Amino acid sequence: MAETTSNPSIKDEDTYEALRDKGMSKEKAARIANAQANDRQSPSEKGGKAPPYEDWTKDDLMDRAQEIGIEGRSKMDKNELIEALRSH
């Protein structure tokens, strides 16, 4: 059984210990445990799911490619943009 931390900076000791037992670093376990103890945060809730690139417009793909700095995007067709975005 894991040793209790008795660290006042850890807001949820049980969660912290469970995460440490799963192999997480002390820092990561502390961040997650403290976030779960905070009523304004919901770390267990997954974020939204973006639609697949095939459902995006070419303009949206171009904008995303520009955001992440894909070179040669202006000469790419939709399928090439999708491939470039997925491999980046």
C-alpha positions in Angstrom: 0.0 0.0 0.0 1.2 3.5 -0.8 2.5 5.8 1.9 0.2 8.7 2.6 1.7 12.0 1.5 0.4 14.3 4.3 1.2 17.2 2.0 -1.1 20.2 2.6 -0.7 21.2 -1.1 -2.5 18.0 -2.2 -6.3 18.7 -2.0 -7.4 15.1 -2.7 -5.0 12.6 -1.0 -7.0 9.5 -2.1 -7.0 10.5 -5.8 -3.3 11.4 -5.6 -2.4 8.1 -4.1 -4.5 6.1 -6.6 -2.8 8.0 -9.5 0.7 7.4 -8.0 -0.1 3.7 -7.7 -0.9 3.7 -11.4 2.5 5.0 -12.1 1.9 8.7 -12.6 4.6 11.2 -11.6 4.2 13.1 -8.3 3.6 16.4 -10.3 1.0 15.0 -12.6 -0.9 13.1 -9.9 -0.9 16.3 -7.8 -2.2 18.4 -10.7 -5.1 16.0 -11.4 -6.0 15.4 -7.7 -6.1 19.2 -7.1 -8.1 19.8 -10.2 -10.7 17.2 -9.2 -10.9 18.8 -5.7 -11.6 22.2 -7.3 -15.4 22.7 -8.0 -14.6 25.0 -10.9 -12.7 22.3 -12.8 -13.9 19.0 -14.3 -10.8 17.0 -15.3 -12.7 13.8 -15.6 -14.9 15.2 -18.4 -13.7 14.6 -21.9 -13.6 17.5 -24.3 -15.7 17.8 -27.4 -14.9 15.6 -30.3 -14.0 17.4 -33.6 -15.5 16.0 -36.8 -13.1 14.0 -39.0 -11.1 16.1 -41.5 -13.1 14.6 -44.3 -16.1 16.6 -43.0 -14.2 19.9 -43.0 -14.4 22.3 -45.9 -11.2 22.9 -47.8 -11.1 26.5 -46.5 -11.2 25.2 -42.9 -8.5 22.7 -43.7 -6.4 25.5 -45.2 -6.9 27.6 -42.1 -5.8 24.8 -39.8 -2.8 24.0 -42.0 -1.8 27.7 -41.8 -2.2 27.6 -38.0 0.3 24.8 -37.6 2.6 26.0 -40.4 2.3 23.4 -43.1 4.4 24.5 -46.1 3.0 24.2 -49.6 -0.6 24.1 -48.4 -1.8 26.5 -51.1 -1.0 24.0 -53.8 -2.6 21.0 -52.0 -6.0 19.6 -52.8 -8.4 18.5 -50.0 -7.0 15.0 -49.7 -3.4 16.2 -49.6 -4.3 18.7 -46.9 -5.9 16.0 -44.8 -2.8 13.8 -45.2 -0.5 16.7 -44.3 -2.6 17.6 -41.2 -2.7 14.0 -40.0 1.1 13.5 -40.4 2.0 16.8 -38.8 
